[in-house]
Amino acid sequence: MQIEVGSFVIYNGQEYQVVWIYDNGNVEIVTEGQPRKIELVQEGDLTHIR
C-alpha cells in the first residue's frame, strides 16, 4: 500500500500521521498529542499501517 497524506505510519517504533510528501522522497510526519512533534524523514524509513 502506498504512503499518502493522511496515512498512519510507524517510525522508530512510534505511530505518526503523514502531513506532507515532497517530490524528493522526504515525508513530513507528526505525532498526535501535546505537543505535536514534526519529523522530516525518508519515505523508505516508514512502515505503512493504515
DOLUMDO-753723 format. One record per residue: residue in three letters; y, z, x of N, C-alpha, C, O, CB in turn. Coordinates in steps of 0.001 Angstrom, whole numbers, plus 524288, in hexadecimal, padded with zeros to 5 digits. Glycine has a CB too. Layout:
<atoms>
ATOM   residu     n.v     n.w     n.u    ca.v    ca.w    ca.u     c.v     c.w     c.u     o.v     o.w     o.u    cb.v    cb.w    cb.u
ATOM      ALA       Y       Z       X       Y       Z       X       Y       Z       X       Y       Z       X       Y       Z       X
...
</atoms>
This chain:
<atoms>
ATOM   residu     n.v     n.w     n.u    ca.v    ca.w    ca.u     c.v     c.w     c.u     o.v     o.w     o.u    cb.v    cb.w    cb.u
ATOM      MET   7FB62   80000   8034B   80000   80000   80000   804DD   80000   80378   8050F   802B4   80771   7FFFE   804C7   7FC41
ATOM      GLN   808AC   7FD05   801F6   80D64   7FC6E   8051A   8113B   800E2   8041A   811E8   802A4   7FFAD   80FFF   7F730   803F6
ATOM      ILE   813B2   802A3   80844   817B3   806A7   807D0   81CB7   8041F   805D9   81E71   80023   807EA   8189C   80977   80D23
ATOM      GLU   81F0F   80682   801CB   823F1   8047E   7FFAE   8277B   80916   7FE44   825BA   80D91   7FE2F   822EE   800F2   7FAD4
ATOM      VAL   82C6C   807FF   7FD29   83019   80C15   7FBB7   82DFC   80EFF   7F6F7   82C63   80C9A   7F31D   8359A   809C4   7FA93
ATOM      GLY   82DFE   81421   7F74B   82BE6   81762   7F318   8265D   8192C   7F405   82483   81CB8   7F15A   82C22   81483   7EE13
ATOM      SER   8239E   816C7   7F7CA   81E44   81857   7F90F   81E36   81DC3   7FB77   821F8   81F66   7FDFA   81BB9   81462   7FCCC
ATOM      PHE   819E5   82085   7FAA9   81907   8257A   7FD4D   81558   82485   801DB   81166   821D2   80151   816C8   829AD   7F97E
ATOM      VAL   816AC   826C5   8065D   813BE   825E4   80B2E   812E1   82B0D   80DFE   8156D   82EF7   80CD9   8169F   821FF   80EC2
ATOM      ILE   80F46   82AFD   811AB   80E58   82F75   81520   81043   82E00   81A8B   80EFC   829D2   81C8D   8086A   8310C   8153C
ATOM      TYR   81357   83176   81CEC   8152E   830D5   82246   814D0   83621   824E8   81719   839ED   8230B   81AE7   82EA1   82279
ATOM      ASN   811F3   8366E   8293B   81119   83B52   82C12   80F11   83FAB   82883   810A1   84430   82906   81627   83D0F   82EAF
ATOM      GLY   80B96   83E46   824EC   80920   84226   8218E   80C76   84411   81D13   80AEB   847B6   81A59   8078C   846A2   824B3
ATOM      GLN   81101   841BA   81C3A   81487   84373   81818   815A2   83EE8   81465   815E3   83A67   81610   819AE   8459F   81A6B
ATOM      GLU   8164A   8401A   80F61   81757   83C07   80B80   81D1E   83AB7   80B56   82075   83E2D   80B39   81579   83DBC   80614
ATOM      TYR   81E3D   835AD   80B54   82394   833A4   80B05   823CC   82F68   806E5   81FC6   82D6B   8052C   8256E   83180   81062
ATOM      GLN   82898   82E05   8054E   82968   8298B   801DE   82CA7   82581   804CC   83063   826DE   80781   82C23   82B33   7FCA7
ATOM      VAL   82B3A   8208F   80440   82E00   81C47   806D7   83316   81B36   803E6   8330E   81A62   7FF29   82A88   8173D   80717
ATOM      VAL   83784   81B3E   806C8   83C92   81A30   8044C   83F03   81516   8061F   8427D   8130B   80380   8404D   81EA2   8055B
ATOM      TRP   83D49   812F9   80A90   83F67   80E06   80C6A   83BA6   80B9C   8104E   83934   80E67   8135D   844D8   80EC8   80EE6
ATOM      ILE   83B29   80673   8103B   837EA   80397   813F3   83B55   7FF85   8169B   83DCA   7FC52   813FD   83319   800FA   81131
ATOM      TYR   83B80   7FFA2   81BBD   83EA5   7FBF6   81EC8   83B5B   7F73C   82057   83692   7F797   820B3   840EA   7FEA8   823AF
ATOM      ASP   83DED   7F2D6   82142   83B3D   7EE07   822CB   8386B   7EE83   82803   834B4   7EBA0   82901   83F18   7E995   8230F
ATOM      ASN   83A20   7F222   82B62   837C9   7F2B2   83091   832EA   7F625   83096   830C7   7F740   834BF   83BC1   7F4EA   8344A
ATOM      GLY   8311E   7F7DE   82BF5   82C60   7FB0D   82BA7   82D5C   800DE   82B75   829AC   803E8   82AEE   828FC   7F9E5   8302C
ATOM      ASN   83246   8027F   82BDE   83386   80810   82B56   833D4   8097F   82596   83532   80647   82249   838BA   80966   82E20
ATOM      VAL   83288   80E67   82471   8327F   81058   81F16   83555   8158E   81EF9   8345B   818EA   82245   82CCF   810E5   81CF5
ATOM      GLU   838D9   81644   81B34   83B57   81B57   81A51   83817   81E3E   81652   83702   81C44   81213   84126   81ABB   8186E
ATOM      ILE   8368A   822FE   817BF   83376   8263A   81433   83638   82B73   8138C   83917   82D2C   816FF   82DC7   826FF   81644
ATOM      VAL   83552   82DF1   80F1A   837ED   832DA   80DE4   833FE   836A4   80B77   8308B   83513   80881   83C9F   831F0   80A28
ATOM      THR   83493   83BA7   80CC7   8315F   83FAF   80A57   833FD   84165   8054C   838BA   840DD   804AA   8308C   84468   80E12
ATOM      GLU   830ED   84368   801CE   83307   845C5   7FD11   8343A   84B7B   7FE44   831DE   84DC5   801C7   82F1C   8453F   7F85C
ATOM      GLY   837CD   84DBE   7FB6D   8390F   85339   7FC3B   83E51   853EA   7FED7   84130   85025   7FFA9   834E1   855D2   7FF73
ATOM      GLN   83F8E   858C1   80023   844AF   85A03   80253   84414   85BFE   807DB   8409B   85F37   808AC   84788   85E16   7FEF3
ATOM      PRO   846FF   85A76   80B9F   84A29   855B1   80B69   846B2   850EE   80C2D   8427C   85152   80E76   84E86   855D0   80F97
ATOM      ARG   8486F   84C7A   80A4B   8456B   847A9   80AFC   8458F   8460C   810B0   849AF   84626   81329   8478F   84337   80778
ATOM      LYS   84125   84496   812BB   840A7   84317   81837   83F8A   83D42   81879   83B95   83B71   8166E   83C44   84649   81B04
ATOM      ILE   84305   83A4F   81AFE   8426A   834A6   81B66   84079   83348   820DE   8427F   83540   824C3   847A9   831CD   81A30
ATOM      GLU   83C8F   82FEA   8211F   83A60   82E13   82612   83AA0   8281D   8262D   83A54   82590   8221C   834A1   83008   826D0
ATOM      LEU   83B2C   825EF   82AD9   83ADD   82049   82BA0   83623   81F4E   82F15   83610   820E1   833A0   8400C   81E00   82E23
ATOM      VAL   8322A   81CB1   82CEC   82D34   81BF8   82FA4   82B60   81650   82F28   82D81   8134B   82C14   82908   81FB8   82D75
ATOM      GLN   8276E   814EE   83236   824FE   80FCB   831DE   8212F   80FB7   82D45   81E70   8138C   82C51   82226   80E64   8370D
ATOM      GLU   82106   80B69   82A77   81D9A   80AF3   825EC   817E3   80BEB   8275D   814F7   80E21   82440   81E31   8058E   82373
ATOM      GLY   81646   80A4E   82C00   810E1   80B07   82DAF   80F51   810AF   82E82   80AAA   811D6   82EE2   80FFF   8081B   83295
ATOM      ASP   81317   81447   82ECD   811FC   819D7   82F8C   8110C   81CB1   82A6E   80FF3   82160   82A6E   8166C   81C68   8326E
ATOM      LEU   8117A   819E5   82606   81111   81C50   820DC   80BDA   81B28   81E4B   80985   8170D   81F31   81579   81A73   81D5C
ATOM      THR   80A07   81ED1   81B16   80561   81E0F   817E3   8071D   81E19   81236   8093F   821FD   8105B   80125   8225F   818F7
ATOM      HIS   80638   819CA   80F6F   807C9   8194C   809ED   80422   81C89   8068F   7FF60   81C21   8071D   807BE   8137B   80821
ATOM      ILE   80646   81FC8   80307   802E5   822E1   7FF95   803AA   821A0   7F9CE   7FFFA   82222   7F6C3   803DF   8289F   80078
ATOM      ARG   8084E   82006   7F83B   80932   81E74   7F2BA   80E6E   81BE5   7F229   80FE3   81A50   7EDDC   808D6   8232A   7EF06
</atoms>
